[in-house]
Amino acid sequence: MEHIYLQGSEAVQTAGHRMSSAAEDMRQAAMNISSALFEHQQFLTDWLAEFRQVFEESREREAAKGK
């Protein structure tokens, strides 16, 4: 049985492993960004709800003063 050695095959294999590792790093970074955006959206939603409540209470007080 003859063996054929492909020159540079180890370099290709190493590059493949590095690309796979980089892809996993990018996937993890994307998940972290997604999580941060979700938390930011939740913060803004909560902040807006509190702002609306304060605004409505302020309007009601102003309306009561005008009567």
N, C-alpha and C positions, 0 to 999 in steps of 0.2 A: 504494500500500500504506500502510495506516495503522499507526502505532506506538502501542501503549498503554503508558503508564508507570504502574507500580503503586507508589504512594507507600509508602515504608517497606520496599520489597523488598530494598534494600541492607542495611538493619538486620537483616532476617530472615536474609539470606545470611550476614552477619557472625556472627550468633548461632549459626547452624548450624555454622560453622567453629569457633567457640569451644567449642561443645558437643562437637564431634568431637575437638578437642584435649584437652578435659577428660576425655573418655572414654578416650583413649589414656593420659593421665597416670594415671587410675585403674587401667587395665589393667596398666601398668608397676608401680604401687604394689602391686597384688595379687600380681604375679609376685615382687616383692621380698619380700613377706610370706611367700609360699609357700616361697621359697628359704630364708629365715631359719628358718621352722618345720622344714623338712627338716633343716637343719644342727643345730638344737637337738635334734630327735629323735635324730639320729645321735650327738650328744654324750651324750645321756642313755642311749642303748642301750649305747654303749661304757663309760660310767661304771658302769652296772648290771652289765655283764659283769665288770669289774674288781672291783667290790664283792662279787659272788658268789664270785669266785675267792679273794679275801682272807678272806671269811667261811668258806668251805669249808676253807681252810688253817688258819684259827684253830680251827675245830671239830676238825679232825684232830689238831692239836697238843694240844688239851684232852683229847681222847679218849686220846691216847698217854700223857699225864700220869697219867690215871686208872687205867691198867693196871699 
